[in-house]
Amino acid sequence: MSLKEELKLKKGFDLVEHEALLNIYYTTTSLKKRADGLFKTLGLTDVQFNVLMLLHYQSEGLGGLSQAQLSEMMLVNRANITTLIDRMEKASLVIRENDPADRRTNIVKMTAKGKKLFAKAEPLYAGLVGKVMRGFKQNELKQLIKALEKVRGSIN
C-alpha cells in the first residue's frame, strides 16, 4: 500500500525525495511500535534489548563493554547511557565492574537474569525480523542496505 493511501492523504507528493524520506520515517515508526509491543510483554524496552544484544554479541576479553563503548554502538544519545545502565542495573539485568586496566572505567556485563531474559527475547525478536523481512530476497536486502547507507552518508 502506498504511503498516500496509508496516511489517507488527499494529494500525492510533489517531491519524490520527500515521499521516499517519509516512507523511511513512517516505516521506522511502524517497526518501533511493533518492537515496543513485543519487548513490553517481556518487561523490556527496545533500547534495553539493544544493550543486551550488544553485550551478548560484541563483548570480548572482559566479558562486557565499557559504557563508552556501549554509547558508541547504541542508537541513542550518549548522554542517556548512564541513566539507561542505572535502570538496567536496578532491574538486575546488568552489573558494572571496575576495569582492572583503568579504574575510571566501568565494564558493563549481563547478569544471569539478563542472560536468561535475552535468551527468551532474542528468538522472539528474530521471529519478528524474519516475518517483517520474509518478502525480500537476499540480493534485495543487500540493495536496501546499500540504499539506506547512501541516505545516511548524505545526512552529514
C-alpha positions as CSV (number, residue, x, y, z in Angstrom):
1,M,0.0,0.0,0.0
2,S,1.3,3.4,-0.8
3,L,2.1,6.0,1.9
4,K,-0.5,8.3,0.4
5,E,-3.1,5.5,1.0
6,E,-1.9,4.5,4.4
7,L,-1.9,8.1,5.7
8,K,-5.2,8.8,3.8
9,L,-3.7,11.9,2.1
10,K,-5.8,13.8,-0.3
11,K,-2.9,14.6,-2.6
12,G,0.3,12.8,-3.5
13,F,3.7,14.2,-3.1
14,D,5.3,16.9,-5.2
15,L,8.8,15.7,-4.5
16,V,9.6,12.0,-4.8
17,E,12.6,12.6,-2.5
18,H,10.1,13.8,0.2
19,E,7.9,10.8,-0.4
20,A,11.0,8.5,-0.1
21,L,12.1,10.1,3.2
22,L,8.6,10.0,4.7
23,N,8.5,6.3,3.7
24,I,11.7,5.7,5.7
25,Y,10.4,7.6,8.7
26,Y,6.9,6.0,8.6
27,T,8.4,2.5,8.3
28,T,10.8,3.2,11.1
29,T,8.0,4.4,13.3
30,S,5.8,1.4,12.5
31,L,8.7,-1.0,13.2
32,K,9.4,0.7,16.5
33,K,5.8,0.4,17.6
34,R,5.7,-3.3,16.7
35,A,9.0,-4.0,18.5
36,D,7.9,-1.9,21.6
37,G,4.8,-4.2,21.8
38,L,7.0,-7.3,21.7
39,F,9.5,-6.1,24.2
40,K,6.8,-4.7,26.6
41,T,5.5,-8.3,27.1
42,L,8.9,-9.2,28.4
43,G,9.3,-6.1,30.6
44,L,12.0,-4.6,28.3
45,T,12.3,-1.6,26.1
46,D,13.9,-1.8,22.6
47,V,16.9,0.2,23.9
48,Q,17.4,-2.3,26.8
49,F,17.2,-5.2,24.3
50,N,19.8,-3.4,22.2
51,V,22.2,-3.2,25.2
52,L,21.7,-6.9,25.9
53,M,22.3,-7.8,22.3
54,L,25.5,-5.7,22.2
55,L,26.7,-7.3,25.4
56,H,25.9,-10.7,24.1
57,Y,27.5,-10.3,20.6
58,Q,30.1,-7.6,21.0
59,S,31.8,-8.4,24.3
60,E,35.4,-9.5,24.2
61,G,38.0,-10.3,26.8
62,L,36.4,-8.9,29.9
63,G,33.0,-10.3,29.0
64,G,31.4,-6.9,28.8
65,L,31.7,-3.5,27.3
66,S,32.6,-0.1,28.8
67,Q,29.8,2.5,29.0
68,A,31.8,4.5,26.4
69,Q,31.8,1.5,24.0
70,L,28.1,1.0,24.5
71,S,27.4,4.6,23.9
72,E,29.3,4.5,20.6
73,M,27.4,1.4,19.4
74,M,24.0,2.4,20.6
75,L,21.3,4.1,18.6
76,V,20.6,6.6,21.5
77,N,22.0,9.8,22.7
78,R,25.3,9.2,24.5
79,A,24.1,11.3,27.5
80,N,21.4,8.8,28.1
81,I,23.7,5.7,28.5
82,T,24.3,6.3,32.3
83,T,20.6,6.5,33.1
84,L,19.9,3.5,30.9
85,I,22.5,1.4,32.6
86,D,21.3,2.6,36.0
87,R,17.8,1.4,35.2
88,M,19.1,-1.9,33.9
89,E,21.3,-2.4,36.9
90,K,18.4,-1.7,39.2
91,A,16.4,-4.4,37.3
92,S,19.3,-6.8,37.9
93,L,19.9,-7.2,34.1
94,V,23.4,-5.9,34.1
95,I,26.2,-5.1,36.6
96,R,29.1,-2.6,36.5
97,E,32.6,-3.8,37.4
98,N,35.7,-1.7,37.5
99,D,38.0,-2.2,34.6
100,P,41.2,-3.7,36.0
101,A,43.3,-1.7,33.4
102,D,41.6,1.6,34.2
103,R,39.8,2.2,37.5
104,R,37.9,5.2,36.0
105,T,36.2,2.9,33.6
106,N,33.2,0.6,34.3
107,I,32.7,-2.6,32.4
108,V,29.0,-3.4,31.9
109,K,28.2,-7.1,32.0
110,M,25.0,-9.1,31.8
111,T,23.8,-10.8,34.9
112,A,22.3,-14.3,35.0
113,K,18.9,-12.7,35.0
114,G,19.9,-10.6,32.0
115,K,21.2,-13.6,30.1
116,K,18.0,-15.5,30.8
117,L,15.8,-12.7,29.6
118,F,18.0,-12.2,26.5
119,A,17.7,-15.9,25.7
120,K,13.9,-15.6,25.9
121,A,13.7,-12.3,23.9
122,E,16.2,-13.0,21.1
123,P,14.2,-15.8,19.4
124,L,11.0,-13.6,19.6
125,Y,12.9,-10.7,18.1
126,A,14.4,-12.9,15.4
127,G,10.9,-14.2,14.6
128,L,9.6,-10.6,14.2
129,V,12.6,-9.7,12.0
130,G,12.0,-12.8,9.9
131,K,8.3,-12.0,9.5
132,V,8.9,-8.4,8.5
133,M,11.7,-9.2,6.0
134,R,10.4,-12.5,4.6
135,G,9.2,-10.9,1.3
136,F,12.8,-9.9,0.4
137,K,15.4,-12.0,-1.5
138,Q,19.0,-11.8,-0.2
139,N,20.1,-9.5,-3.1
140,E,17.1,-7.2,-2.4
141,L,18.2,-6.9,1.3
142,K,21.7,-6.1,0.2
143,Q,20.4,-3.4,-2.2
144,L,18.2,-2.0,0.6
145,I,21.2,-1.9,3.0
146,K,23.3,0.0,0.4
147,A,20.5,2.4,-0.3
148,L,20.0,3.2,3.3
149,E,23.8,3.6,3.8
150,K,23.7,6.1,0.9
151,V,20.9,8.1,2.6
152,R,22.8,8.1,5.9
153,G,26.0,9.2,4.1
154,S,24.2,12.2,2.6
155,I,22.8,13.4,6.0
156,N,26.1,14.7,7.3
